[in-house]
Amino acid sequence: MRREEVCLVYLRTNELVPGMCMAREITFFDASAGAVVTLKAGTKLTDMNITQMNMSRVVAGAFIDSRNSEARVISSINSQIKENAISNIHSLADNFMDSSKGVTQSDIDAIGNTTEQLIDELASKKDILINIADIKMYDDYTYHHSLSVAIMAIAIGLEMGYDRRKLDELGVAGLLHDIGKVSVPIEIINKKGRLTDEEYNVVRLHPIYAAEHLRARKLVSEDCCLGIIGHHERWDGSGYPMKLKGEEIHEYARILAVADVYDALTSNRPYRIPAPPNEAIEFIMGGMYSHFDENVVKAFLRKVAPFPTGSRVKLSNGETATVMKNNNDQPLRPLVVTEEGIEYDLGDYTKNMNIVITGLCDEETARLIHG
């Protein structure tokens, strides 16, 4: 499939000026206004738009006018495939909610076709690290979260050497893993405060809602259902709904658990701001052996970019730099260029062994999430 011509370009806050033109649509939750804001492709930025994005800690994705055109991310998934995926998930969710109809074989076929396209895209770009900003299109509603999780899960599955059958099942499980949430009242899903025990018990049942619906109609494999049911189980047995532990948890569920938590942490939600990718990755690493399968986490670390291309980082030598290119074998040591134009390939230990990234710049910390 042809590589997308429009690449994401990540800009510093002081590079966003009124009049810049959006290259594609972006939707985000404006916490100050308590409302969802959509800026369509072709929109010329105003001072208010820039303020809204900064307050919501959203990175401005693709611009037609850019002064940082060298720092680009090759899109890992074609935008049309992502849009089709969202449409298919939305249609299936509508039928899931309609008790008189239910999910049909046609719905599953459409989801299966989406999975095939996602696998083909990711398999053809094995050397590209996943940037979380690239796979997100909108604020994190259930449908868009499910797409991000499916993409991440397939990337992990490819890294773990899964064959086509297992990738197909894993991808379908990823796309459908949260479909049971459409049965959970929206006021519970988006509640800003702590859930009551009763509300939490309702949420804990959403994997079972989904799996039982699909099982009753014999629409997906049992392995796929087990992946959906177990995506909130934890390696140490502290998860739900059945408190399974270790290898009692289906392998698909172990992969979905990592992808689900990573995407949730880096998503803009009504009740909290998103975590930057590197902090979310540190959380995942900290949960190895307790929450997550060690082998899955190691595969995940080989496929995700802790510091997305275009992000501004602090170096141990005191300099500030922009990430220009990620090193697939050493994701924590990308190619960077300082504000003075000095280039450091941190993956080259013969020259730059003593220089490391100490973190994202303070003003950039939570802005590299949505694109």
VOBA-1610 file (N, C-alpha, C; in pm, whole numbers, padded with zeros to 5 digits, always signed):
BEGIN
Met+00084-00119+00000Met+00000+00000+00000Met+00088+00125+00000Arg+00045+00230-00072Arg+00123+00352-00085Arg+00136+00423+00048Arg+00258+00470+00077Arg+00282+00545+00200Arg+00208+00678+00195Glu+00151+00721+00305Glu+00077+00847+00308Glu+00169+00963+00274Glu+00118+01057+00195Glu+00195+01174+00157Glu+00195+01279+00267Val+00087+01286+00344Val+00080+01383+00452Val+00136+01321+00579Cys+00244+01377+00630Cys+00306+01327+00752Cys+00272+01419+00868Leu+00271+01364+00987Leu+00248+01445+01105Leu+00370+01533+01131Val+00347+01657+01165Val+00454+01748+01199Val+00424+01805+01338Tyr+00513+01786+01432Tyr+00492+01830+01569Tyr+00560+01964+01592Leu+00486+02063+01639Leu+00538+02198+01654Leu+00545+02239+01801Arg+00645+02320+01833Arg+00652+02377+01967Arg+00539+02477+01984Thr+00506+02506+02109Thr+00398+02600+02136Thr+00425+02735+02070Asn+00549+02784+02079Asn+00577+02916+02024Asn+00585+02916+01872Glu+00567+02798+01810Glu+00563+02792+01665Glu+00420+02794+01611Leu+00322+02783+01702Leu+00182+02790+01660Leu+00141+02937+01655Val+00105+02982+01537Val+00065+03122+01521Val-00067+03128+01445Pro-00146+03230+01473Pro-00272+03246+01400Pro-00249+03247+01250Gly-00337+03179+01179Gly-00326+03173+01034Gly-00271+03043+00982Met-00200+02966+01068Met-00153+02834+01025Met-00274+02747+00992Cys-00260+02662+00892Cys-00373+02585+00841Cys-00362+02438+00879Met-00468+02383+00941Met-00470+02242+00978Met-00469+02155+00852Ala-00385+02052+00851Ala-00379+01961+00737Ala-00480+01848+00749Arg-00525+01820+00872Arg-00631+01721+00890Arg-00705+01750+01020Glu-00822+01693+01031Glu-00910+01720+01145Glu-00851+01670+01276Ile-00876+01746+01382Ile-00836+01703+01516Ile-00950+01736+01612Thr-00981+01645+01701Thr-01086+01665+01801Thr-01027+01638+01939Phe-01058+01725+02035Phe-01004+01707+02170Phe-01103+01761+02272Phe-01083+01720+02397Phe-01169+01766+02506Phe-01110+01890+02569Asp-01184+02000+02562Asp-01142+02127+02621Asp-01187+02128+02767Ala-01094+02100+02857Ala-01129+02087+02998Ala-01180+02219+03057Ser-01129+02333+03010Ser-01171+02461+03065Ser-01316+02493+03030Ala-01361+02449+02912Ala-01499+02474+02869Ala-01591+02357+02897Gly-01532+02241+02930Gly-01611+02121+02954Gly-01682+02072+02830Ala-01616+02088+02714Ala-01680+02050+02588Ala-01576+01994+02490Val-01625+01917+02393Val-01539+01864+02288Val-01527+01967+02176Val-01405+01991+02132Val-01377+02087+02025Val-01324+02014+01904Thr-01375+02047+01786Thr-01327+01989+01661Thr-01272+02098+01571Leu-01149+02082+01528Leu-01088+02171+01429Leu-01072+02090+01301Lys-01147+02126+01199Lys-01148+02048+01076Lys-01026+02079+00989Ala-00994+01986+00900Ala-00887+02009+00804Ala-00918+02136+00726Gly-00817+02221+00710Gly-00837+02347+00641Gly-00863+02464+00734Thr-00890+02434+00863Thr-00914+02540+00960Thr-00788+02626+00979Lys-00805+02758+00974Lys-00694+02847+01003Lys-00696+02880+01152Leu-00585+02856+01217Leu-00578+02873+01362Leu-00600+03017+01405Thr-00674+03032+01514Thr-00691+03161+01578Thr-00620+03158+01713Asp-00607+03275+01776Asp-00547+03278+01910Asp-00625+03189+02006Met-00760+03189+01993Met-00843+03108+02081Met-00815+02959+02059Asn-00801+02916+01932Asn-00771+02776+01903Asn-00641+02734+01971Ile-00540+02817+01958Ile-00409+02785+02015Ile-00417+02777+02167Thr-00491+02870+02228Thr-00510+02867+02373Thr-00582+02740+02416Gln-00687+02701+02342Gln-00762+02580+02375Gln-00672+02457+02371Met-00590+02446+02267Met-00501+02329+02255Met-00397+02327+02365Asn-00343+02445+02397Asn-00244+02451+02504Asn-00304+02416+02638Met-00424+02469+02667Met-00490+02440+02794Met-00526+02292+02805Ser-00559+02230+02691Ser-00597+02089+02690Ser-00476+01998+02672Arg-00359+02060+02657Arg-00235+01983+02644Arg-00241+01885+02528Val-00276+01939+02414Val-00286+01859+02291Val-00181+01909+02194Val-00106+01818+02133Val-00009+01859+02032Val-00083+01888+01903Ala-00049+01996+01836Ala-00109+02027+01706Ala-00052+01930+01605Gly-00137+01853+01541Gly-00089+01743+01458Gly-00027+01781+01328Ala-00105+01787+01221Ala-00049+01808+01088Ala-00083+01947+01038Phe+00019+02021+00996Phe-00001+02156+00946Phe+00052+02168+00804Ile-00017+02249+00727Ile+00028+02276+00591Ile+00146+02372+00595Asp+00142+02466+00690Asp+00250+02562+00707Asp+00331+02523+00829Ser+00457+02484+00811Ser+00538+02440+00925Ser+00680+02492+00912Arg+00736+02538+01024Arg+00876+02580+01025Arg+00965+02473+01086Asn+00911+02356+01109Asn+00989+02246+01167Asn+00967+02122+01083Ser+00973+02139+00951Ser+00933+02033+00859Ser+01028+01913+00860Glu+01148+01929+00917Glu+01242+01817+00918Glu+01204+01713+01022Ala+01137+01754+01127Ala+01098+01660+01233Ala+00963+01601+01200Arg+00964+01492+01129Arg+00839+01433+01081Arg+00826+01289+01124Val+00700+01246+01130Val+00670+01107+01162Val+00600+01045+01044Ile+00655+00937+00991Ile+00586+00865+00885Ile+00467+00795+00947Ser+00349+00823+00894Ser+00227+00768+00953Ser+00230+00617+00948Ser+00211+00552+01064Ser+00219+00406+01070Ser+00094+00340+01017Ile-00018+00411+01018Ile-00143+00357+00966Ile-00209+00460+00874Asn-00245+00418+00754Asn-00313+00505+00659Asn-00440+00564+00722Ser-00461+00695+00706Ser-00574+00761+00770Ser-00709+00706+00725Gln-00718+00663+00598Gln-00845+00609+00549Gln-00879+00478+00619Ile-00778+00396+00647Ile-00801+00271+00720Ile-00852+00302+00860Lys-00793+00402+00924Lys-00837+00439+01059Lys-00981+00489+01058Glu-01014+00570+00959Glu-01151+00621+00951Glu-01251+00509+00925Asn-01214+00415+00837Asn-01303+00300+00810Asn-01320+00215+00935Ala-01211+00199+01010Ala-01216+00118+01132Ala-01314+00178+01232Ile-01305+00310+01252Ile-01395+00377+01345Ile-01540+00359+01302Ser-01565+00372+01173Ser-01701+00355+01121Ser-01754+00214+01148Asn-01667+00114+01126Asn-01708-00026+01148Asn-01734-00055+01296Ile-01647-00002+01383Ile-01667-00024+01527Ile-01795+00044+01573His-01818+00164+01522His-01938+00239+01561His-02065+00164+01519Ser-02065+00110+01396Ser-02181+00035+01347Ser-02206-00089+01432Leu-02099-00160+01466Leu-02113-00279+01548Leu-02166-00244+01687Ala-02119-00132+01742Ala-02164-00090+01874Ala-02313-00057+01874Asp-02357+00007+01767Asp-02501+00038+01756Asp-02584-00090+01758Asn-02539-00191+01686Asn-02612-00318+01683Asn-02603-00392+01815Phe-02489-00377+01883Phe-02472-00437+02015Phe-02577-00383+02111Met-02606-00255+02100Met-02702-00190+02188Met-02847-00221+02150Asp-02868-00261+02025Asp-03003-00288+01977Asp-03040-00433+02008Ser-03115-00454+02115Ser-03148-00590+02159Ser-03231-00667+02056Ser-03300-00594+01968Ser-03383-00660+01869Ser-03302-00712+01751Lys-03178-00664+01740Lys-03094-00703+01626Lys-02968-00775+01672Gly-02885-00705+01747Gly-02759-00764+01792Gly-02653-00758+01684Val-02530-00795+01722Val-02419-00795+01629Val-02440-00904+01524Thr-02413-00872+01399Thr-02435-00965+01289Thr-02304-01016+01231Gln-02315-01119+01149Gln-02196-01171+01081Gln-02136-01064+00990Ser-02221-00980+00932Ser-02172-00871+00847Ser-02087-00774+00927Asp-02128-00744+01050Asp-02049-00656+01137Asp-01911-00717+01163Ile-01908-00845+01193Ile-01782-00913+01224Ile-01693-00920+01100Asp-01754-00943+00983Asp-01676-00946+00859Asp-01608-00812+00834Ala-01681-00703+00862Ala-01623-00570+00844Ala-01507-00548+00941Ile-01524-00593+01065Ile-01416-00581+01164Ile-01297-00667+01122Gly-01326-00787+01070Gly-01219-00875+01022Gly-01143-00813+00907Asn-01213-00747+00817Asn-01147-00681+00704Asn-01058-00567+00753Thr-01107-00492+00852Thr-01026-00386+00911Thr-00899-00443+00972Thr-00913-00554+01043Thr-00797-00618+01105Thr-00695-00659+01000Glu-00741-00716+00889Glu-00651-00755+00780Glu-00572-00635+00729Gln-00639-00521+00713Gln-00572-00402+00664Gln-00469-00349+00764Leu-00504-00353+00892Leu-00411-00307+00995Leu-00286-00395+00999Ile-00306-00526+00987Ile-00192-00618+00988Ile-00102-00591+00868Asp-00161-00576+00751Asp-00082-00549+00630Asp+00000-00421+00644Glu-00064-00315+00698Glu+00005-00188+00717Glu+00123-00202+00813Leu+00099-00263+00928Leu+00204-00275+01029Leu+00313-00371+00986Ala+00277-00479+00917Ala+00376-00577+00871Ala+00467-00517+00765Ser+00415-00421+00688Ser+00495-00360+00582Ser+00587-00251+00635Lys+00569-00214+00763Lys+00649-00106+00822Lys+00711-00153+00953Lys+00774-00269+00948Lys+00825-00332+01070Lys+00929-00246+01141Asp+01001-00162+01066Asp+01108-00084+01126Asp+01061+00047+01187Ile+00931+00075+01177Ile+00879+00201+01230Ile+00826+00181+01372Leu+00878+00262+01464Leu+00826+00258+01600Leu+00690+00328+01604Ile+00602+00279+01690Ile+00469+00336+01702Ile+00476+00463+01785Asn+00431+00575+01728Asn+00415+00699+01802Asn+00270+00710+01843Ile+00243+00725+01971Ile+00105+00728+02018Ile+00028+00842+01954Ala+00096+00954+01924Ala+00026+01066+01862Ala-00019+01032+01721Asp+00049+00939+01657Asp+00015+00904+01520Asp-00109+00816+01512Ile-00130+00728+01610Ile-00243+00635+01599Ile-00370+00690+01660Lys-00362+00807+01724Lys-00482+00869+01779Lys-00537+00970+01680Met-00669+00966+01661Met-00732+01060+01570Met-00819+01161+01645Tyr-00874+01121+01756Tyr-00972+01200+01826Tyr-00951+01186+01976Asp-01037+01255+02051Asp-01040+01232+02195Asp-01078+01086+02219Asp-01044+01037+02336Asp-01049+00893+02359Asp-01188+00841+02396Tyr-01279+00839+02302Tyr-01405+00769+02323Tyr-01379+00620+02300Thr-01475+00537+02340Thr-01454+00392+02334Thr-01410+00345+02197Tyr-01471+00394+02089Tyr-01440+00344+01955Tyr-01295+00374+01916His-01249+00495+01945His-01115+00535+01904His-01008+00471+01991His-01041+00455+02118His-00951+00383+02209His-00934+00239+02160Ser-01041+00176+02116Ser-01034+00038+02069Ser-00945+00024+01947Leu-00949+00123+01858Leu-00862+00120+01740Leu-00716+00131+01782Ser-00685+00225+01871Ser-00547+00241+01918Ser-00495+00114+01984Val-00579+00051+02066Val-00539-00073+02133Val-00515-00184+02032Ala-00600-00194+01931Ala-00583-00298+01829Ala-00453-00278+01753Ile-00421-00155+01716Ile-00296-00126+01645Ile-00176-00165+01730Met-00177-00123+01857Met-00066-00155+01946Met-00056-00305+01969Ala-00168-00372+01985Ala-00167-00517+02009Ala-00111-00592+01889Ile-00153-00553+01769Ile-00101-00618+01648Ile+00049-00596+01636Ala+00095-00475+01666Ala+00239-00447+01660Ala+00315-00536+01758Ile+00260-00555+01878Ile+00323-00643+01976Ile+00320-00788+01925Gly+00206-00830+01872Gly+00194-00966+01819Gly+00295-00993+01708Leu+00315-00897+01618Leu+00415-00912+01512Leu+00554-00928+01572Glu+00584-00849+01673Glu+00714-00856+01739Glu+00734-00990+01808Met+00624-01052+01854Met+00632-01180+01922Met+00627-01299+01826Gly+00622-01269+01696Gly+00627-01375+01596Gly+00496-01445+01569Tyr+00384-01380+01598Tyr+00253-01441+01573Tyr+00232-01469+01425Asp+00166-01582+01396Asp+00130-01610+01257Asp+00003-01532+01221Arg-00040-01545+01095Arg-00151-01463+01048Arg-00282-01492+01123Arg-00307-01619+01153Arg-00431-01654+01223Arg-00437-01587+01359Lys-00326-01594+01433Lys-00325-01535+01566Lys-00332-01382+01560Leu-00267-01324+01459Leu-00276-01179+01443Leu-00419-01136+01413Asp-00487-01214+01328Asp-00627-01184+01296Asp-00713-01186+01422Glu-00699-01293+01500Glu-00780-01306+01622Glu-00746-01197+01723Leu-00617-01169+01737Leu-00573-01065+01831Leu-00627-00928+01790Gly-00619-00898+01659Gly-00668-00770+01611Gly-00818-00753+01633Val-00895-00858+01604Val-01039-00852+01626Val-01068-00833+01775Ala-00997-00906+01860Ala-01015-00891+02005Ala-00985-00749+02049Gly-00881-00689+01990Gly-00846-00552+02024Gly-00955-00454+01984Leu-01008-00470+01864Leu-01112-00380+01816Leu-01241-00393+01897Leu-01264-00514+01951Leu-01389-00540+02022Leu-01373-00545+02174His-01252-00526+02226His-01228-00554+02368His-01314-00469+02462Asp-01349-00348+02422Asp-01426-00260+02510Asp-01569-00239+02463Ile-01615-00319+02367Ile-01748-00296+02312Ile-01857-00312+02419Gly-01827-00390+02523Gly-01922-00407+02632Gly-01947-00279+02709Lys-01858-00179+02695Lys-01875-00052+02768Lys-01994+00027+02717Val-02041-00004+02597Val-02158+00071+02548Val-02282+00037+02631Ser-02273-00072+02709Ser-02384-00108+02798Ser-02371-00042+02935Val-02258+00024+02959Val-02235+00092+03086Val-02281+00237+03073Pro-02360+00288+03166Pro-02408+00427+03158Pro-02293+00525+03137Ile-02310+00620+03045Ile-02204+00714+03011Ile-02162+00799+03130Glu-02255+00825+03223Glu-02219+00906+03339Glu-02120+00833+03430Ile-02119+00700+03423Ile-02019+00623+03498Ile-01886+00625+03425Ile-01889+00605+03291Ile-01766+00603+03211Ile-01689+00734+03226Asn-01762+00847+03224Asn-01697+00978+03225Asn-01699+01047+03362Lys-01731+00974+03466Lys-01736+01034+03600Lys-01599+01086+03641Lys-01593+01209+03689Lys-01466+01271+03726Lys-01418+01225+03863Gly-01509+01198+03952Gly-01471+01156+04087Gly-01453+01005+04099Arg-01425+00960+04218Arg-01406+00818+04245Arg-01538+00743+04228Leu-01533+00627+04165Leu-01652+00545+04147Leu-01695+00483+04280Thr-01824+00470+04300Thr-01874+00397+04416Thr-01851+00248+04391Asp-01862+00167+04495Asp-01844+00022+04477Asp-01946-00033+04377Glu-02068+00017+04384Glu-02172-00030+04293Glu-02139+00007+04148Glu-02092+00130+04127Glu-02055+00174+03991Glu-01936+00094+03939Tyr-01839+00069+04026Tyr-01721-00006+03985Tyr-01758-00148+03946Asn-01852-00207+04018Asn-01896-00343+03985Asn-01964-00349+03849Val-02035-00241+03812Val-02096-00234+03679Val-01988-00230+03572Val-01887-00148+03593Val-01777-00135+03497Val-01703-00268+03482Arg-01681-00337+03591Arg-01605-00462+03590Arg-01670-00571+03504Leu-01798-00555+03474Leu-01869-00657+03397Leu-01860-00635+03246His-01802-00521+03202His-01807-00492+03058His-01735-00595+02971Pro-01624-00659+03015Pro-01565-00763+02929Pro-01657-00883+02912Ile-01733-00915+03017Ile-01825-01029+03010Ile-01944-00997+02921Tyr-01996-00872+02929Tyr-02105-00833+02840Tyr-02067-00860+02695Ala-01947-00816+02657Ala-01903-00830+02518Ala-01886-00976+02478Ala-01814-01052+02559Ala-01785-01191+02523Ala-01911-01276+02517Glu-02002-01257+02612Glu-02124-01337+02612Glu-02211-01308+02490His-02215-01182+02449His-02291-01144+02330His-02235-01213+02206Leu-02101-01211+02193Leu-02036-01270+02076Leu-02043-01422+02080Arg-02028-01479+02199Arg-02036-01625+02212Arg-02174-01677+02176Ala-02277-01607+02221Ala-02413-01653+02197Ala-02444-01661+02049Arg-02380-01576+01971Arg-02403-01574+01827Arg-02296-01648+01748Lys-02197-01703+01820Lys-02088-01780+01758Lys-02022-01703+01644Leu-01987-01577+01676Leu-01935-01488+01573Leu-01782-01481+01569Val-01717-01510+01681Val-01570-01508+01685Val-01522-01633+01758Ser-01392-01659+01750Ser-01336-01778+01813Ser-01338-01767+01964Glu-01325-01881+02030Glu-01320-01882+02176Glu-01195-01810+02226Asp-01083-01824+02153Asp-00961-01754+02192Asp-00982-01603+02190Cys-01053-01557+02090Cys-01085-01414+02080Cys-01169-01370+02201Cys-01267-01449+02236Cys-01351-01417+02352Cys-01270-01414+02480Leu-01178-01508+02495Leu-01095-01512+02616Leu-01003-01391+02623Gly-00958-01343+02507Gly-00878-01222+02505Gly-00958-01102+02554Ile-01083-01093+02508Ile-01171-00984+02548Ile-01202-00991+02697Ile-01240-01109+02745Ile-01277-01124+02886Ile-01161-01090+02980Gly-01039-01125+02940Gly-00927-01115+03032Gly-00840-00992+03021His-00881-00892+02944His-00789-00780+02922His-00769-00691+03045His-00850-00712+03149His-00828-00640+03275His-00774-00731+03385Glu-00742-00854+03351Glu-00676-00942+03448Glu-00531-00897+03465Arg-00471-00927+03579Arg-00334-00886+03606Arg-00249-01007+03644Trp-00123-01002+03611Trp-00031-01115+03628Trp-00031-01169+03770Asp-00047-01079+03868Asp-00043-01121+04008Asp-00180-01160+04063Gly-00282-01160+03978Gly-00416-01200+04022Gly-00500-01089+04078Ser-00455-00964+04067Ser-00527-00852+04125Ser-00630-00789+04031Gly-00643-00844+03911Gly-00734-00784+03814Gly-00876-00837+03823Tyr-00952-00818+03715Tyr-01091-00863+03711Tyr-01125-00906+03568Pro-01231-00981+03544Pro-01342-01010+03637Pro-01325-01140+03717Met-01223-01223+03686Met-01214-01354+03750Met-01089-01371+03835Lys-01009-01264+03849Lys-00887-01268+03930Lys-00793-01381+03888Leu-00779-01400+03758Leu-00684-01497+03706Leu-00543-01445+03728Lys-00445-01535+03730Lys-00307-01491+03748Lys-00215-01567+03654Gly-00100-01505+03621Gly+00003-01570+03540Gly-00050-01627+03410Glu-00009-01749+03382Glu-00046-01812+03256Glu-00190-01861+03253Glu-00263-01842+03362Glu-00408-01866+03357Glu-00476-01765+03264Ile-00412-01651+03248Ile-00466-01545+03163Ile-00431-01577+03018His-00528-01570+02930His-00504-01602+02789His-00398-01507+02732Glu-00315-01558+02641Glu-00204-01479+02587Glu-00253-01353+02516Tyr-00370-01359+02448Tyr-00423-01239+02384Tyr-00456-01135+02489Ala-00513-01178+02599Ala-00551-01087+02706Ala-00428-01019+02767Arg-00319-01093+02777Arg-00195-01035+02832Arg-00142-00924+02743Ile-00155-00942+02612Ile-00112-00839+02518Ile-00206-00719+02524Leu-00336-00747+02523Leu-00435-00639+02528Leu-00423-00559+02657Ala-00384-00624+02766Ala-00370-00554+02894Ala-00266-00443+02885Val-00153-00473+02823Val-00046-00373+02807Val-00091-00261+02713Ala-00147-00298+02598Ala-00191-00198+02500Ala-00302-00110+02559Asp-00393-00170+02633Asp-00506-00098+02691Asp-00459+00004+02794Val-00370-00036+02883Val-00322+00054+02987Val-00240+00168+02926Tyr-00154+00136+02831Tyr-00071+00239+02769Tyr-00158+00345+02701Asp-00257+00299+02623Asp-00342+00396+02554Asp-00427+00476+02652Ala-00475+00412+02756Ala-00556+00482+02856Ala-00475+00591+02925Leu-00351+00560+02961Leu-00266+00657+03029Leu-00235+00778+02942Thr-00220+00757+02812Thr-00182+00865+02722Thr-00301+00934+02656Ser-00421+00909+02708Ser-00542+00965+02648Ser-00598+01081+02730Asn-00656+01176+02660Asn-00718+01292+02722Asn-00859+01255+02768Arg-00880+01250+02898Arg-01009+01209+02953Arg-01073+01323+03031Pro-01203+01319+03049Pro-01271+01426+03122Pro-01223+01441+03265Tyr-01170+01333+03324Tyr-01134+01336+03466Tyr-00984+01351+03491Arg-00902+01358+03384Arg-00759+01379+03406Arg-00689+01414+03275Ile-00571+01475+03288Ile-00491+01505+03170Ile-00408+01382+03135Pro-00363+01371+03010Pro-00286+01254+02969Pro-00143+01256+03020Ala-00085+01137+03030Ala+00057+01124+03065Ala+00138+01126+02936Pro+00259+01183+02938Pro+00344+01178+02820Pro+00388+01034+02795Pro+00421+00999+02671Pro+00456+00860+02638Pro+00565+00799+02725Asn+00671+00875+02754Asn+00781+00816+02831Asn+00738+00779+02973Glu+00649+00860+03034Glu+00603+00828+03169Glu+00509+00707+03167Ala+00426+00697+03062Ala+00337+00581+03050Ala+00420+00454+03032Ile+00527+00464+02956Ile+00614+00348+02935Ile+00681+00308+03065Glu+00724+00406+03144Glu+00785+00375+03273Glu+00686+00303+03365Phe+00558+00344+03357Phe+00455+00278+03437Phe+00441+00132+03394Ile+00437+00109+03263Ile+00427-00028+03212Ile+00547-00110+03258Met+00666-00054+03247Met+00787-00125+03290Met+00781-00157+03438Gly+00728-00063+03517Gly+00718-00085+03661Gly+00619-00195+03696Gly+00526-00223+03605Gly+00426-00327+03630Gly+00465-00464+03580Met+00585-00475+03523Met+00632-00605+03477Met+00648-00698+03598Tyr+00601-00820+03585Tyr+00604-00924+03689Tyr+00486-00912+03786Ser+00431-00791+03805Ser+00316-00779+03895Ser+00187-00767+03815His+00180-00670+03727His+00059-00651+03648His+00067-00716+03510Phe+00185-00715+03450Phe+00197-00753+03309Phe+00297-00867+03287Asp+00274-00940+03178Asp+00361-01049+03136Asp+00495-00990+03089Glu+00604-01040+03142Glu+00738-00991+03109Glu+00764-00995+02959Asn+00731-01105+02893Asn+00759-01119+02751Asn+00680-01019+02667Val+00556-00993+02709Val+00474-00895+02636Val+00533-00755+02653Val+00573-00720+02774Val+00630-00588+02798Val+00757-00569+02717Lys+00841-00670+02710Lys+00965-00658+02633Lys+00937-00637+02484Ala+00836-00706+02431Ala+00798-00687+02291Ala+00741-00546+02271Phe+00661-00501+02366Phe+00603-00367+02362Phe+00713-00261+02357Leu+00815-00277+02440Leu+00924-00180+02447Leu+01002-00171+02316Arg+00999-00278+02238Arg+01070-00275+02109Arg+00986-00211+01999Lys+00860-00179+02029Lys+00771-00127+01924Lys+00718+00014+01950Val+00737+00068+02067Val+00678+00197+02100Val+00786+00303+02115Ala+00753+00426+02079Ala+00849+00536+02087Ala+00828+00615+02215Pro+00923+00608+02310Pro+00907+00684+02435Pro+00909+00835+02412Phe+00987+00878+02312Phe+00999+01020+02281Phe+00962+01041+02134Pro+00835+01071+02106Pro+00790+01085+01967Pro+00871+01186+01888Thr+00887+01160+01761Thr+00959+01251+01673Thr+00897+01389+01682Gly+00984+01490+01697Gly+00937+01628+01708Gly+00925+01677+01851Ser+00931+01586+01949Ser+00920+01628+02089Ser+01050+01693+02136Arg+01036+01788+02228Arg+01152+01857+02283Arg+01193+01790+02413Val+01322+01761+02425Val+01372+01684+02539Val+01490+01756+02604Lys+01512+01718+02731Lys+01627+01769+02804Lys+01736+01663+02803Leu+01860+01705+02779Leu+01974+01614+02775Leu+02055+01626+02903Ser+02129+01521+02935Ser+02207+01518+03058Ser+02322+01619+03058Asn+02358+01671+02940Asn+02465+01771+02933Asn+02411+01914+02949Gly+02279+01925+02980Gly+02219+02055+03003Gly+02155+02119+02881Glu+02172+02060+02765Glu+02117+02117+02642Glu+01971+02072+02622Thr+01900+02148+02541Thr+01764+02114+02499Thr+01769+02076+02352Ala+01694+01970+02315Ala+01702+01921+02177Ala+01565+01875+02128Thr+01555+01860+01997Thr+01434+01808+01934Thr+01463+01668+01881Val+01374+01573+01906Val+01390+01437+01856Val+01361+01437+01706Met+01459+01393+01628Met+01445+01393+01482Met+01413+01255+01426Lys+01467+01151+01491Lys+01447+01015+01440Lys+01465+00917+01554Asn+01377+00818+01561Asn+01388+00715+01664Asn+01476+00599+01617Asn+01552+00542+01709Asn+01631+00423+01681Asn+01552+00301+01724Asn+01516+00216+01631Asn+01430+00103+01661Asn+01490+00010+01766Asp+01621-00013+01759Asp+01685-00105+01853Asp+01710-00041+01990Gln+01713+00092+01993Gln+01740+00164+02117Gln+01642+00281+02129Pro+01516+00253+02160Pro+01414+00358+02161Pro+01440+00472+02259Leu+01518+00447+02364Leu+01548+00553+02461Leu+01663+00643+02416Arg+01724+00608+02299Arg+01838+00684+02252Arg+01820+00723+02104Pro+01733+00820+02078Pro+01706+00862+01940Pro+01812+00959+01886Leu+01795+00997+01761Leu+01875+01103+01700Leu+01810+01236+01737Val+01887+01327+01794Val+01832+01457+01835Val+01918+01570+01779Val+01859+01688+01769Val+01930+01808+01726Val+01902+01918+01827Thr+02009+01981+01877Thr+01994+02085+01979Thr+01946+02215+01916Glu+01909+02310+02001Glu+01864+02440+01954Glu+01975+02514+01880Glu+02099+02477+01906Glu+02213+02538+01837Glu+02246+02465+01707Gly+02169+02359+01676Gly+02191+02286+01552Gly+02291+02172+01562Ile+02331+02137+01685Ile+02426+02026+01703Ile+02349+01894+01701Glu+02395+01799+01622Glu+02328+01669+01609Glu+02395+01564+01697Tyr+02313+01494+01774Tyr+02362+01383+01855Tyr+02283+01258+01820Asp+02352+01157+01770Asp+02289+01026+01754Asp+02317+00950+01883Leu+02221+00950+01974Leu+02243+00891+02106Leu+02261+00740+02099Gly+02223+00681+01985Gly+02243+00538+01967Gly+02385+00502+01931Asp+02466+00603+01900Asp+02606+00582+01866Asp+02689+00594+01993Tyr+02713+00482+02058Tyr+02785+00483+02185Tyr+02931+00525+02171Thr+02988+00511+02053Thr+03128+00550+02035Thr+03147+00701+02046Lys+03039+00777+02022Lys+03050+00923+02025Lys+02970+00986+02140Asn+02859+00925+02175Asn+02766+00992+02266Asn+02724+00908+02386Met+02812+00821+02431Met+02779+00731+02541Met+02735+00806+02666Asn+02796+00921+02693Asn+02772+00991+02819Asn+02651+01085+02815Ile+02581+01091+02701Ile+02466+01179+02690Ile+02339+01095+02690Val+02245+01129+02776Val+02117+01060+02780Val+02005+01163+02788Ile+01885+01120+02754Ile+01767+01206+02771Ile+01720+01194+02915Thr+01706+01308+02980Thr+01662+01307+03120Thr+01512+01330+03133Gly+01446+01368+03023Gly+01300+01387+03026Gly+01255+01484+02920Leu+01123+01499+02908Leu+01067+01597+02817Leu+01080+01736+02879Cys+01090+01837+02795Cys+01094+01974+02846Cys+00964+02002+02919Asp+00973+02081+03026Asp+00857+02106+03111Asp+00736+02154+03032Glu+00756+02247+02939Glu+00642+02301+02866Glu+00587+02205+02761Glu+00662+02095+02737Glu+00617+02000+02637Glu+00557+01874+02699Thr+00571+01859+02829Thr+00547+01732+02894Thr+00417+01662+02857Ala+00307+01734+02855Ala+00178+01667+02827Ala+00117+01707+02693Arg+00200+01755+02603Arg+00144+01802+02476Arg+00164+01704+02361Leu+00241+01599+02383Leu+00271+01507+02274Leu+00180+01386+02277Ile+00049+01410+02279Ile-00045+01301+02294Ile-00130+01283+02170His-00211+01381+02133His-00302+01364+02020His-00247+01429+01894Gly-00265+01362+01781Gly-00226+01419+01655Gly-00333+01404+01553
//
